[in-house]
């Protein structure tokens, strides 16, 4: 029943906002539906942690501690982003950047995007997972191109083409898994059910499964933003509305990586080797180093943090590639703190861009003078994402680094180099934006800064103390995938 509510609420919200999304009270409707989805996700968490994994709808949907953790994180960030977007989109309307028709598109597509991500996380069927991922791509294409400027249309088109090609590779990988499973499980949808595949993973043809993983990693890796398949991500962040940048960085990248990890578990069982882990570690390290080098060349603040997201997804991919319970625990923790921190940063960045009227970092100065809360939000968020203690990003990165030193010492210099370059680039660019002579203007609506500091408070808490309930949750999920 909880699964029905988690999926049904955003779907109903999308249909309602497709009709009423242009009304003055549409942002409040968006918030109410996002809150209802969060409550349903909380009930689902209680059910799964208390009773264990469960299936629904003839095994087409499946919940365990790993995906219910991501469902809860998705619903939390989805709710806080809806709260943030209420004043943000009203300012955009006041400035003439969006019309009533586009507001209706924004609110309807936002709930549709949440629905497709939740279907991706909850489905047990690898075919439905691929369809839902394609649906998430199409809904975000509409949102990235919301302003209908030449640059936003170009960014949306690049996003659509690159991710479409990537998902075509993922489809071929899914077909190969079905081909391998058909000989063991027989035909029909049962050969695409993850729980059934997991039971017989040791009997699946190793050659076919290894080839399938290559296509799945390349395909879904495009959505994760792994180098060299990352080109769409900075443009999509820079040209779309800032709330969409927040959910792209904080949620969609996690959902795509979730699909890769689920596939890795099956292929590891079939091969009994470290083939998948080595591929993920290689792509992860390449992504960390390349993204860090690109950070120093950025002039647009949203592109800067877009490349930061690429860097952190590389770190998370590397962590899951190492395997083992400790690395998986660290990867899950880093997923959490990155999603919370990066979405909080984009909330602060969105208000800063509206106040100054530009995304060019050279033209943004003295935020802390005109609006201290925006300035401090951006400053603290930047320190958190750079791994400064005692924020949670430091804890997860420390766990990943020490595990790499112990198990894969050759990788440690690459990680340290990437982290050092990223620290220097982001700190050097954010510091003059926060301090100095102000050039900001007053906004026609009071900015929603509660989500910024709520996210940063949660990240600070996870750096100092992980509650036993959450720790147990991470341990259960890490045991499943580690």
C-alpha positions in Angstrom: 0.0 0.0 0.0 2.9 2.4 0.8 4.3 1.8 -2.7 1.0 2.9 -4.2 1.0 6.1 -2.3 4.7 6.9 -3.1 4.0 6.4 -6.8 0.4 7.6 -7.0 0.8 11.0 -5.2 3.3 12.5 -7.7 1.5 11.1 -10.7 -1.8 12.6 -9.4 0.1 15.9 -8.7 1.5 16.0 -12.2 -2.0 15.5 -13.7 -3.5 18.2 -11.5 -0.7 20.7 -12.0 -0.9 20.2 -15.8 -4.3 21.8 -15.5 -3.7 24.3 -12.6 0.1 24.9 -12.8 -0.3 28.5 -14.0 -2.5 29.5 -11.1 -1.2 31.8 -8.3 -1.6 29.0 -5.8 0.2 26.3 -8.0 3.5 26.5 -6.0 1.6 25.7 -2.9 -0.1 22.7 -4.6 3.4 21.5 -5.7 4.6 21.8 -2.1 1.6 19.9 -0.7 2.0 17.0 -3.2 5.8 16.8 -2.5 5.2 16.8 1.2 2.6 14.0 0.8 5.1 12.0 -1.2 7.7 12.5 1.5 5.3 11.2 4.2 4.4 8.2 2.1 8.2 7.5 1.7 8.7 7.8 5.5 6.0 5.2 6.1 7.6 2.9 3.5 11.0 3.2 5.2 9.4 2.2 8.6 7.8 -0.8 6.9 11.0 -2.0 5.2 13.4 -1.4 8.1 10.9 -3.2 10.4 9.8 -6.1 8.2 12.5 -6.5 5.6 12.4 -6.4 1.8 9.0 -6.7 0.1 7.5 -7.1 -3.4 4.2 -5.8 -4.8 2.1 -6.0 -8.0 3.1 -9.5 -8.9 6.8 -8.8 -8.2 6.9 -5.9 -10.6 7.9 -3.6 -7.7 10.5 -4.4 -5.0 11.8 -2.6 -2.0 14.8 -3.3 0.2 17.1 -1.2 2.4 19.1 0.0 -0.6 16.4 1.5 -2.8 14.2 2.6 0.1 17.1 4.7 1.3 17.3 6.4 -2.1 13.5 6.8 -2.2 13.5 8.7 1.1 16.5 10.9 0.0 14.7 11.6 -3.3 11.4 12.6 -1.6 13.2 14.8 0.9 15.2 16.8 -1.6 12.1 16.9 -3.9 10.1 18.5 -1.1 12.7 21.1 -0.1 13.3 22.0 -3.8 9.5 22.5 -4.2 9.7 24.9 -1.2 12.6 26.7 -2.7 11.0 27.0 -6.1 7.9 28.8 -4.8 9.6 32.3 -4.4 12.2 31.5 -7.1 9.8 30.9 -9.9 7.6 33.9 -8.8 10.7 36.1 -9.2 11.3 34.6 -12.6 7.7 35.4 -13.6 8.1 39.0 -12.3 11.3 39.4 -14.4 9.5 38.1 -17.4 11.6 35.0 -17.9 8.6 32.6 -17.7 5.0 33.0 -18.8 1.9 31.4 -17.2 1.9 28.6 -19.8 5.5 27.8 -19.0 4.8 27.8 -15.2 2.1 25.2 -15.9 4.7 23.1 -17.8 7.2 23.6 -15.0 4.9 22.5 -12.2 3.4 19.6 -14.1 6.7 18.3 -15.4 8.3 18.6 -11.9 5.9 16.2 -10.4 6.2 13.9 -13.5 10.0 14.0 -13.0 9.6 12.9 -9.4 7.2 10.1 -10.4 9.6 8.7 -13.1 12.6 8.7 -10.7 10.6 6.9 -8.0 9.4 4.3 -10.5 13.1 3.8 -11.5 14.0 3.2 -7.9 11.1 1.0 -7.0 10.6 -1.3 -10.0 11.9 -4.8 -9.9 11.7 -5.1 -13.7 14.8 -4.1 -15.6 12.7 -3.2 -18.6 10.4 -0.9 -16.7 13.5 0.6 -15.1 14.8 1.5 -18.5 11.5 3.0 -19.6 11.2 5.0 -16.4 14.8 6.3 -16.9 13.8 7.4 -20.4 10.7 9.1 -19.0 12.9 11.0 -16.5 15.1 12.2 -19.4 12.1 13.4 -21.4 10.5 15.3 -18.5 13.8 17.0 -17.7 14.4 18.0 -21.3 11.2 20.0 -21.1 12.4 21.6 -17.8 15.9 22.4 -19.0 14.5 24.2 -22.1 11.9 26.1 -20.0 13.3 29.6 -20.8 13.2 28.9 -24.6 16.4 30.9 -25.1 18.8 29.7 -27.9 21.3 28.6 -25.2 18.6 26.7 -23.2 17.3 24.9 -26.3 20.8 24.0 -27.3 21.5 22.6 -23.8 18.2 20.6 -23.8 19.0 19.2 -27.3 22.5 18.2 -26.3 21.1 16.6 -23.1 18.4 14.7 -25.1 20.8 13.5 -27.8 23.6 12.4 -25.5 21.4 10.7 -22.9 19.2 9.2 -25.7 22.3 7.6 -27.2 23.5 6.5 -23.8 20.1 4.9 -22.9 20.1 3.1 -26.3 23.3 1.4 -25.1 21.6 0.6 -21.7 18.7 -0.9 -23.6 21.1 -3.2 -25.5 22.7 -4.2 -22.1 19.2 -5.0 -20.7 18.5 -7.2 -23.7 21.7 -9.1 -23.2 20.8 -9.7 -19.5 17.4 -11.1 -20.7 19.2 -13.3 -23.3 21.4 -14.7 -20.5 18.5 -15.2 -18.1 16.2 -16.8 -20.7 18.2 -20.0 -20.7 18.0 -20.3 -16.9 14.5 -18.8 -16.0 12.7 -19.3 -19.3 11.0 -16.6 -21.3 8.6 -13.9 -20.2 8.9 -11.0 -17.8 10.3 -13.3 -15.1 13.7 -13.1 -16.9 13.8 -9.3 -16.3 12.9 -9.4 -12.6 15.9 -8.4 -10.5 14.9 -10.6 -7.5 14.7 -13.7 -9.8 17.9 -12.8 -11.5 19.6 -12.4 -8.2 18.7 -15.9 -7.1 20.2 -17.5 -10.3 23.1 -15.0 -10.8 25.7 -17.7 -10.5 24.2 -19.6 -13.4 24.1 -16.8 -15.9 26.5 -16.9 -18.9 29.6 -14.9 -17.8 30.6 -13.7 -21.3 27.2 -12.3 -22.0 26.8 -10.7 -18.6 30.3 -9.0 -18.8 29.3 -7.6 -22.2 26.0 -6.5 -20.9 27.6 -4.6 -18.0 29.9 -2.7 -20.4 26.8 -1.4 -22.3 24.9 -0.7 -19.1 27.9 1.2 -17.6 28.3 3.3 -20.7 24.5 3.8 -21.1 23.5 4.7 -17.5 27.0 6.2 -17.0 26.0 8.9 -19.5 23.2 9.9 -17.1 25.5 9.7 -14.1 27.9 12.2 -15.8 30.9 10.0 -16.0 33.8 11.2 -18.2 33.9 11.1 -21.3 30.1 11.1 -21.4 29.6 14.2 -19.2 29.2 17.0 -21.8 25.5 17.4 -21.4 25.6 18.0 -17.6 27.2 21.5 -17.2 25.1 23.0 -20.0 21.9 21.6 -18.5 22.8 23.0 -15.1 23.7 26.4 -16.6 20.7 27.0 -18.8 17.8 25.4 -16.9 15.9 26.8 -13.9 18.0 26.5 -10.7 15.5 24.2 -9.0 16.0 21.7 -11.8 19.8 22.1 -11.4 19.2 21.1 -7.7 17.3 18.0 -8.5 19.5 17.0 -11.4 22.6 17.1 -9.2 21.0 15.9 -6.0 18.7 13.2 -7.4 18.9 12.1 -11.0 22.6 11.3 -11.0 22.0 9.0 -7.9 19.1 7.3 -9.7 21.2 6.5 -12.7 24.1 5.2 -10.6 21.5 3.0 -8.7 20.8 1.3 -12.0 24.5 0.6 -12.5 25.0 -0.8 -9.0 22.0 -3.1 -9.3 23.5 -4.4 -12.6 26.9 -4.8 -10.9 25.5 -7.1 -8.2 24.2 -9.5 -10.9 27.3 -9.4 -13.0 29.6 -10.0 -10.1 27.6 -13.1 -9.2 27.9 -14.4 -12.7 31.6 -13.6 -13.2 33.1 -14.1 -9.7 35.8 -11.6 -10.6 36.6 -7.9 -10.0 35.8 -7.0 -13.7 32.9 -4.6 -12.9 34.7 -3.1 -9.9 37.8 -2.3 -12.0 35.7 -0.7 -14.7 33.9 1.5 -12.2 37.1 2.5 -10.4 38.7 3.4 -13.7 35.8 5.5 -14.9 35.4 7.0 -11.4 39.0 8.1 -11.2 39.1 9.5 -14.7 35.9 11.5 -13.9 37.3 12.9 -10.6 40.6 14.1 -12.3 39.0 15.5 -15.5 36.2 17.3 -13.7 38.6 18.8 -11.1 40.8 20.2 -14.0 37.7 21.7 -15.7 36.6 23.5 -12.5 39.4 26.0 -12.7 38.4 27.1 -16.1 34.7 27.9 -15.3 33.3 31.5 -15.4 29.6 30.5 -14.9 28.6 29.7 -11.3 26.1 27.1 -12.2 28.5 25.4 -14.6 31.1 25.4 -11.8 28.9 23.4 -9.5 27.8 21.3 -12.4 31.4 20.1 -12.8 31.6 19.7 -9.0 28.7 17.2 -9.3 30.6 15.3 -12.0 33.6 15.1 -9.7 31.6 13.8 -6.8 29.8 11.2 -8.9 33.2 10.0 -9.9 34.1 9.6 -6.2 30.9 7.7 -5.5 31.4 5.5 -8.5 35.0 4.7 -7.4 33.7 3.9 -3.9 31.2 1.3 -5.2 33.7 0.0 -7.6 36.1 -0.9 -4.7 33.4 -3.2 -3.3 33.2 -4.4 0.3 30.9 -3.3 3.1 33.1 -0.3 4.2 33.4 1.1 0.7 29.7 0.6 0.0 28.8 2.3 3.4 31.1 5.2 2.5 29.5 5.4 -1.0 26.0 5.5 0.4 27.0 8.2 3.0 28.6 10.3 0.2 25.5 9.9 -1.9 23.4 11.3 1.0 25.7 14.2 1.9 26.4 15.2 -1.7 22.7 15.3 -2.6 21.9 17.4 0.5 24.9 19.8 0.1 24.7 20.3 -3.7 21.0 21.0 -3.7 21.5 23.4 -0.8 24.3 25.2 -2.8 22.1 25.5 -5.8 19.3 27.0 -3.7 21.8 29.7 -2.5 23.2 30.1 -6.0 19.7 30.6 -7.5 18.9 33.5 -5.2 22.3 35.0 -5.7 21.9 34.9 -9.5 18.5 36.6 -9.2 19.9 39.3 -6.9 22.8 40.1 -9.2 21.1 39.4 -12.5 24.1 37.4 -13.8 25.6 33.9 -13.6 29.1 35.2 -14.4 31.2 34.8 -11.2 33.3 37.9 -12.0 30.1 40.0 -11.7 28.9 38.5 -8.4 30.5 40.2 -5.5 29.8 40.9 -1.8 26.7 38.7 -1.3 27.3 38.7 2.5 26.9 42.5 2.6 23.5 42.8 1.0 22.0 39.5 2.1 24.0 37.7 4.8 21.9 34.6 4.7 22.5 34.0 1.0 26.2 34.8 1.4 26.6 32.5 4.4 24.6 29.8 2.7 26.8 29.8 -0.3 30.0 30.0 1.8 29.1 27.2 4.2 27.7 25.1 1.3 31.0 25.5 -0.6 33.1 24.5 2.5 30.8 21.5 3.0 31.1 20.2 -0.6 34.9 20.7 -0.4 35.1 18.2 2.4 36.0 20.6 5.2 35.5 19.0 8.6 33.2 18.6 10.5 30.7 18.4 7.6 29.6 14.9 6.4 31.4 15.1 3.1 34.7 15.0 5.0 33.6 11.8 6.8 32.6 10.0 3.6 35.6 11.2 1.7 37.9 10.1 4.6 36.4 6.7 4.6 36.8 6.3 0.8 40.4 7.6 0.9 41.5 5.3 3.8 39.8 2.3 2.1 41.6 3.1 -1.1 44.9 3.5 0.7 44.5 0.0 2.2 43.1 -1.9 -0.7 44.1 0.1 -3.9 47.1 2.3 -2.9 47.8 3.1 -6.6 44.5 5.1 -6.8 45.2 7.3 -3.8 47.4 9.9 -5.6 44.7 10.4 -8.3 42.0 10.9 -5.7 44.1 13.3 -3.7 45.1 15.3 -6.8 41.5 15.6 -7.9 40.3 16.7 -4.4 43.2 19.3 -4.0 42.6 20.8 -7.5 38.8 21.0 -6.8 39.4 22.6 -3.4 41.6 25.3 -4.8 39.3 26.1 -7.8 36.0 26.3 -5.9 37.4 28.1 -2.8 39.3 30.6 -5.0 36.2 31.4 -7.0 33.5 31.5 -4.2 35.5 33.6 -1.7 35.3 36.9 -3.7 31.6 36.3 -4.6 30.7 36.1 -0.9 33.0 38.9 0.4 33.9 42.3 -1.1 31.9 45.2 -2.5 28.2 44.3 -3.1 26.5 44.7 -6.4 23.3 42.9 -5.4 19.7 44.2 -5.7 16.6 43.5 -3.6 14.3 40.7 -4.7 10.5 41.3 -5.1 9.9 38.1 -3.1 11.6 36.9 0.1 14.0 34.1 -0.8 13.4 30.6 0.7 16.6 30.0 2.6 15.2 27.5 5.2 15.9 24.6 2.8 19.6 25.8 2.4 20.3 25.7 6.1 18.2 22.6 6.8 20.3 20.7 4.3 23.6 22.1 5.7 22.4 21.2 9.2 21.7 17.6 8.2 25.2 17.4 6.5 26.8 18.8 9.6 25.0 16.3 11.8 26.1 13.4 9.6 29.7 14.6 10.0 29.5 14.6 13.7 27.0 11.9 14.5 25.1 9.3 12.5 21.9 8.3 14.4 21.8 4.5 15.2 18.6 4.1 13.1 20.3 5.6 10.0 23.5 3.7 10.7 21.6 0.4 10.7 19.9 1.5 7.5 23.3 2.1 5.8 24.7 -1.1 7.1 21.8 -3.2 5.7 22.1 -1.5 2.3 25.9 -1.8 2.3 25.6 -5.6 3.1 23.2 -6.0 0.1 25.5 -4.3 -2.5 29.0 -4.6 -0.9 
